[in-house]
Amino acid sequence: MKPSFGTWLRYQTFRLIDRAARRGRSPQTTLALPDTAVRRSLWLFVSTIGELNAIAPLLDALAPQTTPLHWVLLTDRRIYAEAYRARYPDADIVEIGDHPAEASRLSRLRPPALALVAEIPLLPSDAPCRLPFAWLYEAARHGAPVASVNGWLYGYATSCRIDTIERGLLLRDWLAIQSVLCVQSEAVRNSLLEAGAPPDKLVITGNIKFDALDRASWTPAGTRSPTLIGALIATHRHVVVAGCVTDEDEQTLVLDAFVNLKSKRPHCLMVLAPRHPEQPEVMANLARALAARGLLAVRRSEHGDQPVPGTIDVLTLDTMGELKDFYACADVAHVGRDHNVLEPLAFGTAVTARPGWNATYPSYPVFRLLFEEHELSVNEDPLLLADSWQAALDVAHDSAGRAARITRLAERFGGATARSLAALAPFVAIAMGARKDRP
């Protein structure tokens, strides 16, 4: 729905305050597009690869429905651009900053017919990402329906004065300007109601992650590393994949556990995906940790798409967007704290994790559910972790049974994609010009 006069007035007030706060500073604009042709577009804000993976089933279903629209993926993290481009080679991948002029400029070149926010933020500055109100406002100003999908609340406090002003002045407008807010749970819905969201715009869909468990169509040929992954699947070596290893403590945990495992199974291989491989200090610290343990490692970015030699102990996965495919090679997987445990479980892979997950993260309800269903082994002692890996390798043949149990969980908790599509249907119709009226 188009912004009301009150929304326009409050937004202009915020623009004046923001402009005054920027006085004396050089403009911080990062917007870049490959061409200047005007294309009617679908805007999708997706901060990280985690959110992209989380709503992948919904995007797969929307793609054929929105064929005439040019897709534009907006992100506040440039490090994911390559991974996004590999997934959507025909889309524009646009890194956004906090300057309001960027939204206006993009709307002239890529006028939005539909705008979606993937999972976060549901409220201004609520989550570990940055989406200024200007982007929602500009989309709505062009008559594009705006919707949040798979919505989740972190409950973060604002981090600076201008964010506090934006939230205080525009919070209700943030909610009112959206056509529909699809959320994961009743608790999230109730929080948005308290924040002033119109009840008729709130739809509880559940978590789309449970709809991403179907791996029947997955093949190595469809990945960015078909030769490497195919060789790992065919190898007689046991493969341990440690994904999204976030901090130094967890890095120490998994490496010490791996050293212990190698004392019993000397030919096993670890695929280790650090959380921020784009940071030189992270990779330097990891290199020191590997050398201190006598582990010979190679980086995926340097090794290329070729089989891993038997002399290598650790393949460091320093590329973005490939972890989910490497889980398919794993005999056992360790998922870093506060990340998506469903990705390896979908392949029938045994999964371990450490305790202490953050209940504000969207990964937590899934972690808690699967822990209660005894689908995860949770500990933070390296010897016990190695024992868990050893036990998983001893019964690797049970992967089919584990996959069947996960499928039953998906049947119990899935369906969020269909519910989201139903909620979005009238607004997709508007975007495609099938209807002139607006609910």
Helices and strands as residue ranges (DSSP letters): H 5-22, E 41-45, H 49-54, H 56-62, G 63-66, E 70-75, G 78-80, H 81-87, E 92-95, H 100-109, E 112-118, H 133-141, E 146-151, H 161-176, E 180-183, H 186-195, G 199-201, E 202-204, G 208-212, G 220-222, H 226-234, E 239-245, H 248-264, E 269-274, H 280-292, E 297-299, H 300-303, E 314-316, H 323-326, G 327-329, E 332-335, H 342-345, E 350-353, H 364-372, E 376-378, H 382-394, G 396-398, H 399-413, H 416-431
